[in-house]
Structures are given as C-alpha cells and as structure tokens.
Amino acid sequence: MTFSYQEIDLIGLLLDTYQIKYQEIYDEIFDHMISAVEDIRGCGDQRSIGVLFIEVVQTQFPGNQPFQLIERQYEKAYKKKI
C-alpha cells in the first residue's frame, strides 16, 4: 500500500507533537508508525490516518509519555558508548 504525501506529512505532524529529542529515535518511530498504519490498512481498515496513528500509539506505546522510555534507554546506551 502506498500513502499520499499528505498522509505521510500527517503522520509526521502527529509524531512531532511528542517532541522526540533525538533524530535517530524520531526516524525509527516514524518508520514504525508508517509500517504499522500500513499493516492496519492492508487488513481492510480504512479509518483516517489520525485515528490509526492514535490506535498504534495506544496499543504499542502505552503510557502518558510513550516515547520517553525509549529516549532514556537511548541516552543510557549513548553514555555507555554502546
């Protein structure tokens, strides 16, 4: 399945609301979100990108600030030079 430029931009805008500090983490999560939404759409779910994005965040990254744990793990690994 392919997304329009507007749909990809919308995923980026929605992800931007989480203010992810590190570009590498942002890129990985952005890619994951596109793949996850693509998988859901591939199963026939044609709800809006925004609704599917929120569903993926809630199911795969639960919590109040879902990406902070990933950022903390990244920081720890960076400090240990892993």
Biopython code that builds the backbone (N, CA, C, O; Angstrom):
import numpy as np
from Bio.PDB.StructureBuilder import StructureBuilder

atoms = [
    (1, "MET", "N", (0.841, -1.174, 0.000)),
    (1, "MET", "CA", (0.000, 0.000, 0.000)),
    (1, "MET", "C", (0.884, 1.234, 0.000)),
    (1, "MET", "O", (1.936, 1.255, 0.639)),
    (2, "THR", "N", (0.468, 2.225, -0.695)),
    (2, "THR", "CA", (1.219, 3.484, -0.718)),
    (2, "THR", "C", (0.380, 4.581, -0.075)),
    (2, "THR", "O", (-0.850, 4.569, -0.138)),
    (3, "PHE", "N", (1.062, 5.506, 0.530)),
    (3, "PHE", "CA", (0.414, 6.660, 1.139)),
    (3, "PHE", "C", (0.648, 7.883, 0.274)),
    (3, "PHE", "O", (1.645, 7.976, -0.442)),
    (4, "SER", "N", (-0.278, 8.812, 0.349)),
    (4, "SER", "CA", (-0.091, 10.080, -0.345)),
    (4, "SER", "C", (0.901, 10.918, 0.471)),
    (4, "SER", "O", (1.162, 10.629, 1.639)),
    (5, "TYR", "N", (1.436, 11.940, -0.154)),
    (5, "TYR", "CA", (2.341, 12.845, 0.555)),
    (5, "TYR", "C", (1.634, 13.489, 1.750)),
    (5, "TYR", "O", (2.245, 13.699, 2.798)),
    (6, "GLN", "N", (0.359, 13.798, 1.590)),
    (6, "GLN", "CA", (-0.398, 14.408, 2.674)),
    (6, "GLN", "C", (-0.528, 13.464, 3.865)),
    (6, "GLN", "O", (-0.452, 13.903, 5.013)),
    (7, "GLU", "N", (-0.723, 12.179, 3.604)),
    (7, "GLU", "CA", (-0.840, 11.205, 4.687)),
    (7, "GLU", "C", (0.492, 11.035, 5.418)),
    (7, "GLU", "O", (0.521, 10.938, 6.645)),
    (8, "ILE", "N", (1.573, 10.999, 4.680)),
    (8, "ILE", "CA", (2.897, 10.893, 5.302)),
    (8, "ILE", "C", (3.191, 12.148, 6.117)),
    (8, "ILE", "O", (3.727, 12.058, 7.222)),
    (9, "ASP", "N", (2.848, 13.311, 5.586)),
    (9, "ASP", "CA", (3.033, 14.560, 6.322)),
    (9, "ASP", "C", (2.207, 14.565, 7.609)),
    (9, "ASP", "O", (2.668, 15.043, 8.644)),
    (10, "LEU", "N", (0.991, 14.034, 7.541)),
    (10, "LEU", "CA", (0.136, 13.989, 8.718)),
    (10, "LEU", "C", (0.754, 13.100, 9.801)),
    (10, "LEU", "O", (0.723, 13.454, 10.979)),
    (11, "ILE", "N", (1.303, 11.971, 9.420)),
    (11, "ILE", "CA", (1.972, 11.103, 10.392)),
    (11, "ILE", "C", (3.138, 11.862, 11.035)),
    (11, "ILE", "O", (3.339, 11.788, 12.247)),
    (12, "GLY", "N", (3.891, 12.582, 10.226)),
    (12, "GLY", "CA", (4.991, 13.390, 10.765)),
    (12, "GLY", "C", (4.504, 14.459, 11.723)),
    (12, "GLY", "O", (5.101, 14.663, 12.780)),
    (13, "LEU", "N", (3.434, 15.138, 11.370)),
    (13, "LEU", "CA", (2.889, 16.188, 12.239)),
    (13, "LEU", "C", (2.391, 15.607, 13.558)),
    (13, "LEU", "O", (2.609, 16.186, 14.623)),
    (14, "LEU", "N", (1.729, 14.470, 13.481)),
    (14, "LEU", "CA", (1.238, 13.823, 14.700)),
    (14, "LEU", "C", (2.401, 13.370, 15.579)),
    (14, "LEU", "O", (2.347, 13.498, 16.802)),
    (15, "LEU", "N", (3.430, 12.850, 14.967)),
    (15, "LEU", "CA", (4.599, 12.408, 15.724)),
    (15, "LEU", "C", (5.342, 13.598, 16.333)),
    (15, "LEU", "O", (5.907, 13.486, 17.421)),
    (16, "ASP", "N", (5.343, 14.724, 15.641)),
    (16, "ASP", "CA", (6.003, 15.930, 16.144)),
    (16, "ASP", "C", (5.412, 16.403, 17.476)),
    (16, "ASP", "O", (6.103, 17.051, 18.263)),
    (17, "THR", "N", (4.151, 16.088, 17.730)),
    (17, "THR", "CA", (3.516, 16.527, 18.982)),
    (17, "THR", "C", (4.161, 15.875, 20.199)),
    (17, "THR", "O", (3.991, 16.363, 21.317)),
    (18, "TYR", "N", (4.896, 14.783, 20.008)),
    (18, "TYR", "CA", (5.548, 14.095, 21.115)),
    (18, "TYR", "C", (6.936, 14.659, 21.424)),
    (18, "TYR", "O", (7.573, 14.226, 22.385)),
    (19, "GLN", "N", (7.401, 15.592, 20.646)),
    (19, "GLN", "CA", (8.673, 16.293, 20.872)),
    (19, "GLN", "C", (9.818, 15.330, 21.186)),
    (19, "GLN", "O", (10.458, 15.430, 22.233)),
    (20, "ILE", "N", (10.062, 14.416, 20.285)),
    (20, "ILE", "CA", (11.146, 13.451, 20.439)),
    (20, "ILE", "C", (12.469, 14.179, 20.241)),
    (20, "ILE", "O", (12.664, 14.868, 19.240)),
    (21, "LYS", "N", (13.378, 14.022, 21.206)),
    (21, "LYS", "CA", (14.618, 14.814, 21.226)),
    (21, "LYS", "C", (15.654, 14.379, 20.196)),
    (21, "LYS", "O", (16.394, 15.214, 19.676)),
    (22, "TYR", "N", (15.717, 13.110, 19.902)),
    (22, "TYR", "CA", (16.801, 12.591, 19.082)),
    (22, "TYR", "C", (16.301, 12.184, 17.700)),
    (22, "TYR", "O", (15.310, 11.465, 17.568)),
    (23, "GLN", "N", (16.997, 12.651, 16.687)),
    (23, "GLN", "CA", (16.597, 12.398, 15.305)),
    (23, "GLN", "C", (16.567, 10.904, 14.982)),
    (23, "GLN", "O", (15.667, 10.442, 14.281)),
    (24, "GLU", "N", (17.537, 10.150, 15.485)),
    (24, "GLU", "CA", (17.580, 8.711, 15.209)),
    (24, "GLU", "C", (16.340, 8.007, 15.748)),
    (24, "GLU", "O", (15.768, 7.144, 15.081)),
    (25, "ILE", "N", (15.931, 8.378, 16.955)),
    (25, "ILE", "CA", (14.731, 7.794, 17.548)),
    (25, "ILE", "C", (13.506, 8.216, 16.752)),
    (25, "ILE", "O", (12.639, 7.396, 16.450)),
    (26, "TYR", "N", (13.438, 9.490, 16.416)),
    (26, "TYR", "CA", (12.315, 10.003, 15.622)),
    (26, "TYR", "C", (12.189, 9.227, 14.318)),
    (26, "TYR", "O", (11.096, 8.796, 13.950)),
    (27, "ASP", "N", (13.300, 9.051, 13.624)),
    (27, "ASP", "CA", (13.268, 8.354, 12.333)),
    (27, "ASP", "C", (12.785, 6.913, 12.482)),
    (27, "ASP", "O", (11.993, 6.431, 11.673)),
    (28, "GLU", "N", (13.267, 6.230, 13.519)),
    (28, "GLU", "CA", (12.860, 4.838, 13.742)),
    (28, "GLU", "C", (11.367, 4.744, 14.067)),
    (28, "GLU", "O", (10.663, 3.883, 13.540)),
    (29, "ILE", "N", (10.894, 5.634, 14.933)),
    (29, "ILE", "CA", (9.478, 5.605, 15.304)),
    (29, "ILE", "C", (8.614, 6.021, 14.126)),
    (29, "ILE", "O", (7.548, 5.445, 13.909)),
    (30, "PHE", "N", (9.053, 7.001, 13.368)),
    (30, "PHE", "CA", (8.315, 7.432, 12.181)),
    (30, "PHE", "C", (8.157, 6.270, 11.205)),
    (30, "PHE", "O", (7.065, 6.029, 10.692)),
    (31, "ASP", "N", (9.241, 5.558, 10.954)),
    (31, "ASP", "CA", (9.195, 4.394, 10.065)),
    (31, "ASP", "C", (8.271, 3.325, 10.631)),
    (31, "ASP", "O", (7.499, 2.711, 9.895)),
    (32, "HIS", "N", (8.350, 3.104, 11.928)),
    (32, "HIS", "CA", (7.493, 2.108, 12.563)),
    (32, "HIS", "C", (6.023, 2.494, 12.427)),
    (32, "HIS", "O", (5.181, 1.647, 12.129)),
    (33, "MET", "N", (5.720, 3.761, 12.645)),
    (33, "MET", "CA", (4.327, 4.214, 12.564)),
    (33, "MET", "C", (3.780, 4.040, 11.149)),
    (33, "MET", "O", (2.644, 3.600, 10.973)),
    (34, "ILE", "N", (4.568, 4.378, 10.159)),
    (34, "ILE", "CA", (4.120, 4.195, 8.778)),
    (34, "ILE", "C", (3.856, 2.724, 8.507)),
    (34, "ILE", "O", (2.834, 2.378, 7.914)),
    (35, "SER", "N", (4.764, 1.856, 8.932)),
    (35, "SER", "CA", (4.594, 0.415, 8.706)),
    (35, "SER", "C", (3.373, -0.125, 9.443)),
    (35, "SER", "O", (2.615, -0.926, 8.895)),
    (36, "ALA", "N", (3.184, 0.315, 10.689)),
    (36, "ALA", "CA", (2.049, -0.167, 11.478)),
    (36, "ALA", "C", (0.721, 0.270, 10.870)),
    (36, "ALA", "O", (-0.211, -0.528, 10.770)),
    (37, "VAL", "N", (0.634, 1.527, 10.467)),
    (37, "VAL", "CA", (-0.594, 2.024, 9.836)),
    (37, "VAL", "C", (-0.817, 1.313, 8.501)),
    (37, "VAL", "O", (-1.948, 0.983, 8.145)),
    (38, "GLU", "N", (0.251, 1.086, 7.786)),
    (38, "GLU", "CA", (0.165, 0.371, 6.513)),
    (38, "GLU", "C", (-0.373, -1.049, 6.720)),
    (38, "GLU", "O", (-1.198, -1.523, 5.939)),
    (39, "ASP", "N", (0.095, -1.724, 7.771)),
    (39, "ASP", "CA", (-0.389, -3.068, 8.076)),
    (39, "ASP", "C", (-1.882, -3.069, 8.399)),
    (39, "ASP", "O", (-2.629, -3.935, 7.942)),
    (40, "ILE", "N", (-2.301, -2.090, 9.189)),
    (40, "ILE", "CA", (-3.721, -1.998, 9.546)),
    (40, "ILE", "C", (-4.558, -1.733, 8.304)),
    (40, "ILE", "O", (-5.597, -2.360, 8.097)),
    (41, "ARG", "N", (-4.102, -0.809, 7.490)),
    (41, "ARG", "CA", (-4.821, -0.513, 6.247)),
    (41, "ARG", "C", (-4.852, -1.742, 5.328)),
    (41, "ARG", "O", (-5.852, -1.986, 4.653)),
    (42, "GLY", "N", (-3.770, -2.503, 5.302)),
    (42, "GLY", "CA", (-3.695, -3.699, 4.467)),
    (42, "GLY", "C", (-4.710, -4.761, 4.860)),
    (42, "GLY", "O", (-5.069, -5.616, 4.050)),
    (43, "CYS", "N", (-5.172, -4.705, 6.107)),
    (43, "CYS", "CA", (-6.194, -5.648, 6.587)),
    (43, "CYS", "C", (-7.605, -5.143, 6.314)),
    (43, "CYS", "O", (-8.586, -5.757, 6.730)),
    (44, "GLY", "N", (-7.695, -4.025, 5.615)),
    (44, "GLY", "CA", (-9.002, -3.520, 5.210)),
    (44, "GLY", "C", (-9.558, -2.395, 6.056)),
    (44, "GLY", "O", (-10.649, -1.902, 5.768)),
    (45, "ASP", "N", (-8.855, -1.972, 7.081)),
    (45, "ASP", "CA", (-9.321, -0.893, 7.938)),
    (45, "ASP", "C", (-9.039, 0.437, 7.249)),
    (45, "ASP", "O", (-7.879, 0.811, 7.076)),
    (46, "GLN", "N", (-10.069, 1.141, 6.862)),
    (46, "GLN", "CA", (-9.905, 2.373, 6.102)),
    (46, "GLN", "C", (-10.194, 3.636, 6.908)),
    (46, "GLN", "O", (-10.505, 4.684, 6.343)),
    (47, "ARG", "N", (-10.088, 3.529, 8.238)),
    (47, "ARG", "CA", (-10.278, 4.728, 9.045)),
    (47, "ARG", "C", (-9.180, 5.734, 8.735)),
    (47, "ARG", "O", (-8.196, 5.406, 8.071)),
    (48, "SER", "N", (-9.349, 6.941, 9.209)),
    (48, "SER", "CA", (-8.398, 8.006, 8.894)),
    (48, "SER", "C", (-7.020, 7.703, 9.489)),
    (48, "SER", "O", (-6.886, 6.953, 10.456)),
    (49, "ILE", "N", (-6.012, 8.307, 8.881)),
    (49, "ILE", "CA", (-4.627, 8.138, 9.338)),
    (49, "ILE", "C", (-4.497, 8.581, 10.793)),
    (49, "ILE", "O", (-3.818, 7.925, 11.583)),
    (50, "GLY", "N", (-5.137, 9.674, 11.144)),
    (50, "GLY", "CA", (-5.057, 10.173, 12.514)),
    (50, "GLY", "C", (-5.584, 9.170, 13.525)),
    (50, "GLY", "O", (-4.966, 8.955, 14.567)),
    (51, "VAL", "N", (-6.703, 8.564, 13.232)),
    (51, "VAL", "CA", (-7.301, 7.565, 14.131)),
    (51, "VAL", "C", (-6.391, 6.349, 14.238)),
    (51, "VAL", "O", (-6.166, 5.835, 15.333)),
    (52, "LEU", "N", (-5.874, 5.893, 13.120)),
    (52, "LEU", "CA", (-4.983, 4.727, 13.131)),
    (52, "LEU", "C", (-3.678, 5.039, 13.862)),
    (52, "LEU", "O", (-3.157, 4.188, 14.584)),
    (53, "PHE", "N", (-3.155, 6.230, 13.687)),
    (53, "PHE", "CA", (-1.939, 6.646, 14.383)),
    (53, "PHE", "C", (-2.148, 6.558, 15.889)),
    (53, "PHE", "O", (-1.333, 5.970, 16.600)),
    (54, "ILE", "N", (-3.231, 7.137, 16.372)),
    (54, "ILE", "CA", (-3.525, 7.130, 17.810)),
    (54, "ILE", "C", (-3.693, 5.701, 18.315)),
    (54, "ILE", "O", (-3.228, 5.368, 19.406)),
    (55, "GLU", "N", (-4.349, 4.864, 17.535)),
    (55, "GLU", "CA", (-4.534, 3.463, 17.920)),
    (55, "GLU", "C", (-3.182, 2.752, 18.060)),
    (55, "GLU", "O", (-2.973, 2.004, 19.015)),
    (56, "VAL", "N", (-2.277, 2.981, 17.126)),
    (56, "VAL", "CA", (-0.953, 2.358, 17.186)),
    (56, "VAL", "C", (-0.198, 2.846, 18.415)),
    (56, "VAL", "O", (0.414, 2.042, 19.120)),
    (57, "VAL", "N", (-0.229, 4.146, 18.685)),
    (57, "VAL", "CA", (0.464, 4.686, 19.858)),
    (57, "VAL", "C", (-0.104, 4.055, 21.128)),
    (57, "VAL", "O", (0.657, 3.634, 21.999)),
    (58, "GLN", "N", (-1.417, 3.985, 21.242)),
    (58, "GLN", "CA", (-2.037, 3.463, 22.449)),
    (58, "GLN", "C", (-1.780, 1.973, 22.653)),
    (58, "GLN", "O", (-1.628, 1.521, 23.788)),
    (59, "THR", "N", (-1.731, 1.219, 21.580)),
    (59, "THR", "CA", (-1.553, -0.224, 21.721)),
    (59, "THR", "C", (-0.090, -0.648, 21.791)),
    (59, "THR", "O", (0.240, -1.613, 22.481)),
    (60, "GLN", "N", (0.787, 0.058, 21.087)),
    (60, "GLN", "CA", (2.179, -0.362, 21.023)),
    (60, "GLN", "C", (3.112, 0.463, 21.897)),
    (60, "GLN", "O", (4.221, 0.024, 22.202)),
    (61, "PHE", "N", (2.683, 1.642, 22.299)),
    (61, "PHE", "CA", (3.495, 2.521, 23.142)),
    (61, "PHE", "C", (2.621, 3.101, 24.255)),
    (61, "PHE", "O", (2.411, 4.313, 24.299)),
    (62, "PRO", "N", (2.113, 2.264, 25.148)),
    (62, "PRO", "CA", (1.174, 2.758, 26.160)),
    (62, "PRO", "C", (1.850, 3.672, 27.182)),
    (62, "PRO", "O", (3.065, 3.632, 27.374)),
    (63, "GLY", "N", (1.040, 4.483, 27.822)),
    (63, "GLY", "CA", (1.531, 5.372, 28.870)),
    (63, "GLY", "C", (1.278, 6.825, 28.535)),
    (63, "GLY", "O", (0.869, 7.167, 27.426)),
    (64, "ASN", "N", (1.532, 7.674, 29.521)),
    (64, "ASN", "CA", (1.294, 9.113, 29.339)),
    (64, "ASN", "C", (2.265, 9.751, 28.360)),
    (64, "ASN", "O", (1.877, 10.588, 27.545)),
    (65, "GLN", "N", (3.518, 9.357, 28.442)),
    (65, "GLN", "CA", (4.539, 9.896, 27.550)),
    (65, "GLN", "C", (5.253, 8.708, 26.921)),
    (65, "GLN", "O", (6.314, 8.293, 27.388)),
    (66, "PRO", "N", (4.674, 8.170, 25.874)),
    (66, "PRO", "CA", (5.084, 6.856, 25.378)),
    (66, "PRO", "C", (6.506, 6.742, 24.845)),
    (66, "PRO", "O", (7.041, 5.636, 24.775)),
    (67, "PHE", "N", (7.123, 7.835, 24.476)),
    (67, "PHE", "CA", (8.437, 7.728, 23.861)),
    (67, "PHE", "C", (9.572, 8.133, 24.805)),
    (67, "PHE", "O", (10.744, 8.045, 24.438)),
    (68, "GLN", "N", (9.233, 8.568, 26.002)),
    (68, "GLN", "CA", (10.270, 8.967, 26.952)),
    (68, "GLN", "C", (11.134, 7.788, 27.382)),
    (68, "GLN", "O", (12.346, 7.945, 27.530)),
    (69, "LEU", "N", (10.549, 6.626, 27.583)),
    (69, "LEU", "CA", (11.334, 5.458, 27.976)),
    (69, "LEU", "C", (12.362, 5.123, 26.899)),
    (69, "LEU", "O", (13.509, 4.801, 27.212)),
    (70, "ILE", "N", (11.963, 5.196, 25.658)),
    (70, "ILE", "CA", (12.886, 4.931, 24.548)),
    (70, "ILE", "C", (14.019, 5.954, 24.561)),
    (70, "ILE", "O", (15.180, 5.598, 24.361)),
    (71, "GLU", "N", (13.687, 7.219, 24.795)),
    (71, "GLU", "CA", (14.713, 8.263, 24.855)),
    (71, "GLU", "C", (15.682, 8.022, 26.013)),
    (71, "GLU", "O", (16.891, 8.183, 25.849)),
    (72, "ARG", "N", (15.164, 7.639, 27.177)),
    (72, "ARG", "CA", (16.035, 7.371, 28.326)),
    (72, "ARG", "C", (16.963, 6.189, 28.053)),
    (72, "ARG", "O", (18.143, 6.230, 28.401)),
    (73, "GLN", "N", (16.433, 5.142, 27.432)),
    (73, "GLN", "CA", (17.263, 3.989, 27.090)),
    (73, "GLN", "C", (18.351, 4.395, 26.101)),
    (73, "GLN", "O", (19.493, 3.947, 26.209)),
    (74, "TYR", "N", (18.000, 5.237, 25.147)),
    (74, "TYR", "CA", (18.959, 5.725, 24.161)),
    (74, "TYR", "C", (20.068, 6.524, 24.852)),
    (74, "TYR", "O", (21.251, 6.341, 24.566)),
    (75, "GLU", "N", (19.666, 7.409, 25.761)),
    (75, "GLU", "CA", (20.641, 8.226, 26.490)),
    (75, "GLU", "C", (21.599, 7.346, 27.292)),
    (75, "GLU", "O", (22.808, 7.576, 27.286)),
    (76, "LYS", "N", (21.061, 6.342, 27.979)),
    (76, "LYS", "CA", (21.906, 5.438, 28.765)),
    (76, "LYS", "C", (22.894, 4.698, 27.867)),
    (76, "LYS", "O", (24.077, 4.591, 28.189)),
    (77, "ALA", "N", (22.406, 4.197, 26.752)),
    (77, "ALA", "CA", (23.290, 3.475, 25.826)),
    (77, "ALA", "C", (24.349, 4.411, 25.257)),
    (77, "ALA", "O", (25.504, 4.015, 25.102)),
    (78, "TYR", "N", (23.974, 5.636, 24.948)),
    (78, "TYR", "CA", (24.918, 6.608, 24.413)),
    (78, "TYR", "C", (26.009, 6.924, 25.434)),
    (78, "TYR", "O", (27.191, 7.005, 25.098)),
    (79, "LYS", "N", (25.595, 7.099, 26.672)),
    (79, "LYS", "CA", (26.561, 7.416, 27.728)),
    (79, "LYS", "C", (27.528, 6.251, 27.969)),
    (79, "LYS", "O", (28.685, 6.451, 28.337)),
    (80, "LYS", "N", (27.026, 5.030, 27.752)),
    (80, "LYS", "CA", (27.893, 3.863, 27.901)),
    (80, "LYS", "C", (28.674, 3.570, 26.630)),
    (80, "LYS", "O", (29.478, 2.640, 26.574)),
    (81, "LYS", "N", (28.417, 4.392, 25.600)),
    (81, "LYS", "CA", (29.070, 4.261, 24.291)),
    (81, "LYS", "C", (28.792, 2.906, 23.630)),
    (81, "LYS", "O", (29.669, 2.289, 23.025)),
    (82, "ILE", "N", (27.537, 2.473, 23.771)),
    (82, "ILE", "CA", (27.126, 1.216, 23.147)),
    (82, "ILE", "C", (26.708, 1.509, 21.726)),
    (82, "ILE", "O", (26.319, 0.597, 20.996)),
]
sb = StructureBuilder()
sb.init_structure("model")
sb.init_model(0)
sb.init_chain("A")
sb.init_seg("    ")
for serial, (resi, resn, name, xyz) in enumerate(atoms, 1):
    if name == "N":
        sb.init_residue(resn, " ", resi, " ")
    sb.init_atom(name, np.array(xyz, "f"), 0.0, 1.0, " ", f" {name:<3s}", serial, name[0])
structure = sb.get_structure()
